[in-house]
Amino acid sequence: MSRNKDKHEGASGRTYHIMSEAERASGRRGGWTTLEVTGGVRALAPQLFQLTHLTALYLNDNSLQRIPPDISQLANLHTLDISNNKLRSLPAELGDLIQLRELHLHNNYLRVLPYELGKLFHLQLLGLQGNPLSKEMLSIYNDNNGTAKLLTYMLDNLQGKFNCLLVRPEKAVRVLRFILLRHVVNVLTVYYYLSRTVIVNQPYSFIYYSLFNNLGNYKRLL
């Protein structure tokens, strides 16, 4: 048994710390980077998305029916577990969590996945078992190296969504950066995207300039 009366071991086996009233009143967050939400929770409090220092968030085994788009504010997450809930859809903003290594989605009611998940180029573990996904997605996922293949499939479909879209320059730069990172500088893909995209109030030269300055080492390859 732990000597620290404020430390406890949950049903998951993870050790957690209960903050005192004084700690909460002072706004202390300490050195903790992991948060587990339990108790059959049905909705997430907006304050959760202010905890931008988190690297692991466990929302599993609750009764969540929705994940707010504000999840994208938790940009430092490496692990996100939302398995065993009642989710029927996921926000496209999940694709903005580009530091994710693990994404657990087991045992929900997901029939489709947002193509934006294809931007998660660091993802190593994707848990999808127990969801009524399409045969096509499951076939790709269950193949050898299925996670990587499914992410590529989703990114390819995401690019198709940008056919003649009206987007702002900063969003265009982000998308192009993901395309380059996933396809290892596929210049034809970049040109296709630019040719099919209407950039608001900016010439293509601005996009190229911004893209090059954001990519650094990729500049000379283009």
Secondary structure by P-SEA (a helix, b strand, c coil): cccccccccccccbbbbbbcaaaaaacccccccbbbbccccccccccccccccccbbbccccccccccccccccccccbbbbcccccccccccccccccccbbbbcccccccccccccccccccccccccccccaaaaaaaaccaaaaaaaaaaaaaaaaaaccccccaaaaaaaaaaaaaaaccaaaaaaaaaaacccccccaaaaaaaaaaaaccccccc
